[in-house]
Each structure stands twice: as structure tokens, then as C-alpha cells.
Amino acid sequence: MDRLAAEGVRFETAITNFPVCMAARSVLLSSQYNRTGTGGVSNVAHASGGGRFHLPEYPVAGRPHLKASTLPEILRDAGYHTAAIGKWHLHSWPHDVGFDEYVIPRVHHCHTSQSFTENGGPEFTPDGYSVDFESARVLRFLQRHRKDETPFFLYYNISPPHCPVADSPEAYRTRYSPDEISLRPNVDIDRRLEGQDHHFKVYRWDFRYYDHHLPYTEQLPDGYTLRNLIAEYYGLITWMDDTLGKMLRTLDQTRLAENTVVVFTSDHGDNLGSHGLVQKGTLNEESIRVPLMLRYPASFPKPSLHTDRVASLVDIAPMLLTLADAPVPDHFHGRSLLTASHPQSDPANLAAFVETDAGPAIRTLTHLYHLPYLPNSRTLAERPAQFFDLENDPYQLNNLAESTLSDETVLSGLDRALRAWDRATPWMKERKGSG
């Protein structure tokens, strides 16, 4: 990651438009906000008896979501070969949204004994770690294209540091000392998290604990604390980083780096105990902030990049299409980070919009403003639930939503911008609610 940042451009303030896996990945490939592209589906796709949702093992047949043309479809129409390798977690199959080939695992997360399908064929379970298997397939794909003049779009998804953190090589899992972990100021290490033992077991073993309750997942190591969890999580970040390095070195060895754009990002962050919270899905900085780096070949004309505004996942597809000299369709919601000058007066031109199940938010360079939905509707409330001055309160310790200290000028501008976005961004008709 440091190499990418040094050789390219890092967008310091990058935001996911919906801080959970499926929704964010839908936004990334469609450049449509989740409510339009999927009808608001968050992180699950099927309902079981009694209306209880559960994770599907694979996508569903047909194309119930992402009905408008996607990034891979447009690139394929422009002559690109398209491939997806690694975590998928979208409602539709890769071949239904524009991928010529793919190797994807089941939705449920594990790093050993993971089941895969290649191009929708029979399941198989490779030996060793799934991360290494996927990496090998990526390297094979790049080697195959070293002499192929057909341009390609490779959508490569590395699962770590996503749980299960304990299902990982010991060298990474034990690399960092819990005693040396630095905690963010919004973490109270002396206060137990609500449901702490349960959440720690989910982090360590994922579905093998919360679905299967295998006996070995039911016990935590003696003295296991939040520091231990964060240390293991950091170890998996290094595992991912080393895996990314393999791809970059192969691009060099095949000389594909001379003509290949690389974008590195994530679908969401992780709370890891900040504000007493775990996992994702909230409007905490830890949940909504993501890395975003762009590296383009030295032979390319140097693009004019907008690093002075909040970038988000919805902007990536139009940016890539611009770099590929491919048309950006009107149904895309994102704005290329390479476009010409933008007005500075309207906060919406410098901001990102974030959807959650509880209602949307606007994130500018300096503030976050969140309006909840009224009960059982998609109508926005009159008053905000969250309003943070992130320039002076980067760890969100002081919610100004009900405070007389609030800057009414800033607040009113953010309120107008968020309500205008809400009015202008339609819900998928098939799932339109009462709001």
C-alpha cells in the first residue's frame, strides 16, 4: 500500500457510500447509490421462514439488481476482457453483470477449506489458504495477458482483514504484540463491549461460530481482550498487504505495469471497539472511511485529480471509464475524480453521501451530518441524529445535533444538500417504500 501511495495518488478522505459489503460492492460496480441499484438491499439477499434474513451462499439467478449497465459491461463493450477473482458478495452472478470469467468463493467467510466456483461450474475446495489460491489465479491471469493485446479489467478482491482473524497463518496472526497496540481515543479499553465474548468469537471464527457453533470456536484464548483482537486484525492487514505486493511485482515482471491502471480501495472499515461498537454499518469514521489509491502508468498523460474533495466508491467507475476513453452513461451517479473544475460554493460538490439502514448522511471534508428515517418509512426526520465537526472533533466524541453550539450556517447548508440528494436519488421501483 505504501508503494502504491508513493507511485500514485492517495485520496486522504475517501468514503464508502454504504458501510457494509454487498451494498458497497454494488455501488462500486454500478456507480449507482444502493437504493437505486439494488432497492436498498443491505448485506443479505434472501428471506427465510418468518421473514428472517440470512446470508446466501451464492448469488441468485437472473438479474434482480444492478439492472442498468455496469462498469464491467461498459468496458467489455469497449473491447476489454473482464474478470473477477476473489470475494464477490453481490446479489447477481458475475456473468450477469458483465464479467467474461470469474473465480469466486461462497459468501460465508473462511480462509481455509473455502469452496469456490469457476464460471458457475461445480464447487471445489483448494488446499491451503484461499487467499493464496486466489493470488495464484490472479498471477496466472496476468501471465496469460502479458502477450495479449486485448485490454483487460480485473476485479480482484482480497478478503483479509475480514474475519475470521483466527483462521490465518500463525506468522501473521501473531506478528503484532497486543501490549504495543495503540488505541484510538474513542476506545474505552476498561469497559467491556456489549456482547463482547460473542463478538470476539465472530471476529475469530465468523460463521463457523455464529452458524455452526463448532466446539473449538466456543472458547476464547485465556486473557483475550480487545488489544488481542486488534493485534490479530493488524496481522491480517499485513497478510493482505503482502498479497497485494505479489500482484504488483507480477505486473512489473510481465511489463503490464507500463500500461495498467491500479486502483486500491475497500468496501468499508471496522469499528474495532471505537465508541463501544464492533464490525461496520454505522456512521463512525472507523466504519465509513476507506483507503483509495490510484496509480497510472508514467506513459499516460498525467490526469488532473480532485484530491481537494471527499472521494467515494460511487466515483470510481466514472474515473476508470474516463481513463479508458470509454463513455460514462447518464445513469451513473458518481462524478469522475478526473473531471474539470467543480463549484466550491455548494457542499454537495465536495462531499460524499452515505446510505445506512437508519437513513443517509453527508460527509464533507470537515463535517458529518445524518438525518434518520421516520419510523417505518423512508421519509427523513426534521432534525438530525448526528452532526459532527470533524475538523475539531475527528474521533466524534461530541455530537452537536442537539447542541446550542452548533454552527447553524453550516448545519443548514448540509441539511439542504442532504435533502436535495434524497429527493434526486430514486429508489428502485420494485422495492419502493412509503417514504
Beta strands, then each sheet from edge to edge (+ up, - down):
strand 1: 9-10
strand 2: 14-15
strand 3: 46-47
strand 4: 53-54
strand 5: 81-86
strand 6: 101-105
strand 7: 116-118
strand 8: 152-157
strand 9: 262-265
strand 10: 292-295
strand 11: 311-312
strand 12: 352-354
strand 13: 361-363
strand 14: 367-370
strand 15: 386-389
sheet 1: 1+ 10- 9+
sheet 2: 2+ 11+
sheet 3: 3+ 4-
sheet 4: 7+ 6- 5- 8-
sheet 5: 12+ 13- 14+ 15-
end
